[in-house]
């Protein structure tokens, strides 16, 4: 199935209620599963990654051994599909959860590395086996209480490995001392994890290259405590992109906090788009977007702390014909697809030249925008579909292959586009 997307008026007027953050939701679900007291999560993300994680946790609790006598049941298999965060968080969670668990996923998931996390967990005493390729899912995990308390990890590869370890750290017999090798990537995601742990009474110390978490318990603040998930700033980036390329803008995105109060590093999107002609005003749990017309003649940014924004910004600067340099992209190669290569391939269909300078850097140079481009491949990657949809504002139309991939993080994306004047035809 393909979608042909166009926008007759080229104007962005009105408002939408933004989907909730899957990053925040997924952390909340792991904490909820480990918390000594039950609590409600309000505004949980509808993203497939989150619903998959929720389903697996609930299912595993129903099958969890109730005593040491029952501690060696037959293995239960759980399929995470294409959900990378879910795979990584559950690998750590199941390593301390009684029972034998098999974690598998899609073909792409079986080619996404997880060796760094598995090695770290093994150093702590976890019992994890590779069932096919060394360093990749599927995994066989026998849950137990690890004895170890110290682990060293490469912080430049994926912050999800770090967050997975931190979330289970309070439950470890001797706590956790986690030392980083090299630079830490996506630091805001680690800070999000630590702040959410603190919300439930778990304290950590991050000094220099080491984070220390003693053995503690997750506890809710009060008897009637409810945790509310904020709207997703990563998803808000598509509305900023649409606003930038629209001829007229008066648009409100509901469900977002001021960046100073947000746990999400991708809230930096407001600052980024201030260089691309979009003004952000913060009003009662929402942001109001308007154009002020001043667009930088060139663009350069380091995406080390917000890699999920790179594809969106790449399509916008291409459509604006703004020569750009993107740095800090090393994690893009191990996402749902090799996102750097995917950008190069698909932007070429629009008349944009992408030069891959290194594993860290690309340069973007746009020529004449092709008005009737070839269909855009999405590579089983939700962000490719949503980032390239914005070309409906600069082309006669844009055709997106396998548009259903958006369910991974923003299942209502196409519905929300229709609400704001986009025409979407199945072709």
N, C-alpha and C positions, 0 to 999 in steps of 0.2 A: 504493500500500500504506500502511495505517495500523497503528500498534500501540496497543492499549488496555492501559494499565499500571496495576496495582493492587498493594497490599501488605497482605495479610490480617493479619499479626501486628503490623505497625508497629514491629518491633524490628530493630536492626542488630547482629548478633552474628557473629563470625568474622573472616575476613581475606581480602584479595585481593592479588595481585601486580600492582602498578600498571604501566600502559603506560609506555614510555620517552618522554622529552621530544623532541618533534619540533623544537622550536627549537634545542636542543643538537645533535640528530642532523643537521639541515640544515646547520648551520655546520660540523660535523665532515666532512660529505661534500664541501663546497667546499674545505676545507683539505686533505683527502685528495687531491682532484683536482689541487691546486696544489703539493703537497709533493714535494720532490725524492726522497724515499724512500717506499717502500710501508709502510703500517701497517694494522693491523686495527682495526675499530670494533666493540666488543662492546655488545650490548643496543641495537642500532639500532632506532629507533621503527618500528612496523608501520603508522603513519599513512599514509594515501594520499599526502599531501603529500610525505612522505619517500621512499616507494617510487617515486613519480613522478620526483623529483629524482635519485635513484640510477640509475634506468633511463635517463634522458636523458643524464646524465654518461657512463655506460658506453657508450651508443650513440654519443655524439658522439666519444668517444675512438677508437672503431673506425673512424670515418669521417674523422678528423682528417688533414689533409694532412701528408705526411712530409717535404716539401721545398718551397722557394719555387716550383719548377716546378709543383707540385700545388696552389698556394695559391689558385687561383680555380676550385674545383669548382662544380658546380651547387648551388643552395641546398638545405639539408636542413630540413624542417619538423618542429618539436617542439611537441606539444600538452600544456600543463601542466594542462588542465582548470580546476578552481576553485582551484588552489594558488597563493595570493598570494605567499607567501615564495619559492616555487620560481620564479615569474615574475621577481621582483625580483632574486634572487640570480643567476639564469641570465643576466639582461640584462647584469649587470656581468661575469660570468664569460665569456660569449661575446664580449664586447667586446674581450677580450685573447686569445681562443682562435682560432687560424688556421681559416679557412673562412668560408663564408657560411651564416648560421643564421637561420631564421624561427621566431619564438616566437609561438604563438597560445594560445588557451584557450577556456573556456566563454563563453556570451553574457554572463554576469555579469562574467567576467574582462575582456571587451572594453569594459566600462563602468567598470572600476576604474582610476583615474588612475595614470599612471606617468611623467608629464611631468617632474616634478622630478628624478627619477633620470636620465632620458634627457638632460635639459639639462646636468646635472652631468657625465655621461660624455662628452657632446659637447665641453664645455669642456676636458676633459682630452685630447681628440683622437679620441674614439671615432667610428666610422662607423655610425650607427643611423638608420633611416628608419621613419616611420609608414606602414603599409600601408593603413589605413582612416581612422579618426578621429585628428586631431591630438591628441596627449597621451595616447593610449590604445593598448593592444595591438590587433592583432598588430604585431610589430616585425620588421624585416629588419636583421640585424646582421652587418657584415663585420669579422671579428676582426683586430686588429693591435695593435702596441705603442704606446699613447698617449704623446705627448710631454709633455703638461701635468703640472704638479705642484701647482697650487693650485685649489681650488674652494670656493665659498660656497654653503651649502644651508640651507633653512628646516628647522630641527630640530624644529618643532612638528607636522609633518604625519605622518611615519611613521619610526620608528627603523629599519625594514627597509631604507629607502633608504641610511641611514648605514652600516648593517652591510654591505650589498652593496658599497659603495665601500671600506670598510675591509678587507674580506676579500681584495680584489684589490690593495690598496695596495702590499704588499711587492713585487709583480711589476712595478709601473710603473717605467719607465726612470728617472724622477726622484723616485720615491716619491710621497707625497701629504701636502699640508697642507690639512686640511678645516676650514673656519671656519663656525660656526653663526650664522644669523640668528634672532633671537628665542629663546624658551625651548625647551629640549630635552625632547621627550616620551619616555616609555618608556625613561628613562635606564638602568635595569637591563639591558635587552636589549643596549644598546651596550656596557655593562660586560662582559656575557657574551661578546660577540664579542672584545673586547680581551683578556680573560683566556684565552680559548681560543687566540687568536693567540700569546699569551705562552707557553702550554703547548708550542707548537711553535717556540719560539725567536725569535719576532718581537716586538720591543719597540716600543711607541708611547708618546707623551707627550701627555697631555690637560691643557692649561694654559688656564684661563679658557674662552674660547669657541672654542678651536682644538685639534684633534687632529693630531699630526704623526707620520707613519710613513715612515721612510727605506726605500730599496730594500734588501731583505733576501731571505732564503730561508726557507721553512718546512722544518724538520727535526725528525725524531722524536728522543726523548731517548736511546733505547738501541736496540740491535739487535733485541730481542724486545718492543719497546714495543707496548702495546695501549691504545687509548683506550676507556674505558667510559662510556656515557651513563647519566645518572641518570634515575630515574622522573620523570614529568611532574607538577609541582606544579599546573599549570593543571587537569589531569584530577583531581588529588586534591581540588580544590575541590568537585566534585560529591559526594564522599564526606563531606566536612565538612557540606555542605548536607543530605544525607540523615541524617547523625548529629543535626543540629540539630532536625530535624522528627520524629525517631523517639522512641518512648516510652521505650525502653531501649537503651543503647549500650555495647558492649564490643567494639571493632573495631580491627583492625590493618591499616594500609596499608603494604605492603612495597615497598622500592626507593627510599626517600627519604632524603636526607642531612639533617643538622641545617641549618637556614637559614644558620647562620654559615659552613658549608662548601659550600652550594649556590651554583651559578652563576645560578640562576633567581630573578628578581624576584618571581614569583608565590608564592614561599615565604612571603611576607607573609600569605598566607591563614590561617596558624595564628594570627597576632596578631589578624586581623580577627574570626575566629570565637571568640576568647576573649571578645569582647564580646557574643557570641550564644549563650553557654552551653556551649561545647565546650572541654575541656581536652586539650592535646596533650602527650604524653610521647614522648621520642626514645629508641628502643631498637634498637641493632644494625642500622642501615640501614633502619629502619622507624619509623612513627609510630603510637602507640596513642591512640585517641580515646575519651573518656568524657564524660558530661554532668556539669556541676556546677550547673546550674539557674539561674544568674544571667544574665538577659538584659536588655540595655540597653532603657530605655523609648523611646529614639529613637536614630537612627543617622545619622551624617554621615561621609562619606569622600571623599577626592580620589583618583581612579583614574588619574591621569596616568601613574604608573609601572607600573600593572598593569591596563590596560584589558580584558584577557581575563577578568578576574574579575567584571566589572560585571553581566553577565547572571545569573550564578549568585547573587550577593548580592541582586540585585533580586528574584528569585523567593523567596528565603528570607525577606527582610524583609516581602514581601507576604503570605506564608503565616503569618508570625508577627504580622501586623497592626501592624508597627512603623513609625511614620512616619519617613521617611528623606529625606536630601538627598544626591544623588550629584553629584560635581564631576569635572572633568578628563576629560570624555567626548568631546572633539572628534574623536578618531580613530575613534570608533564608526561614523560615517557613511560611511566608506570601506572598511569591512570586507566580509565576504561579502555582507552586506546593510546597509542603514541600520539598525543595531542599536537606535538610540534609538527610531526610529519603530516597529520591530518589537516592542520591549518594550511600548510604549504600546498597540499594537493587541492583543497577545495577553494581556497582564495584565488588560485590560478584560474579557476573557472569564471571568476568575476573580473579578471583583468589585473589582479594584484600579484606582484612578485614578492615572495618570501625567501630570504636567504638565511639558511641555518648556519650561523657563525660558529657555534659550539653547542655542547650539551646544555649550556646555560643561557644562550643568547640567540635571538633572531632579529633580522632587520626587515622592515615592511616598506615596500615602495609600490604605490598604486598608480596604475595607468588609467586609461579610459574605462569607466565602469561598463561592463557588458550588460545590456538591458534585458536580454533574454538568455540567461545563463543555463548551462546544462544542470541537471538535477544534482543536488548536494547529497553526498554520502554522509551518513552519520556514525558509522563505525561502532554501533551499539553504545554510543555515547550521548547521553541526554544533553550535555552542554553544547555539543556540535549542532544539534537540532535547534535549540533555542537561540544560540548566538547568531546563526545564519538566517533565522527568520526575519531579522531586522532589515535585511536587504530588500524586503517587500516595499520599503519606503524609498528606495533609490532605483530599483529595477521595475520593469513592467510587472514582473512577478518573480517569485523564487520558489523552486520546487524542492521539497524536503523529503528525502527517502526515509522510510521507517519512522514516521513521526511519533509513534507510540513510545519511543525510548524516553520521552520526557517524564513518564510515570515514575522513573527512578527518584526524582527530586521534586518535580512540580507537575503533578498529574493534571491540574486544571489550566495549564499554560494555554492550550489552544482555545479553550472555552473563554478564558480571560481576554485573549486577543480578539475574539469575535465581539466581545462586549465593547471593545474600543474601536470598532470600525474596520477591522481586518476582515477580508473575505477569504474563506478557506474552502477549497474544493478538493474532493478526493479524486485523484486521477490515477 
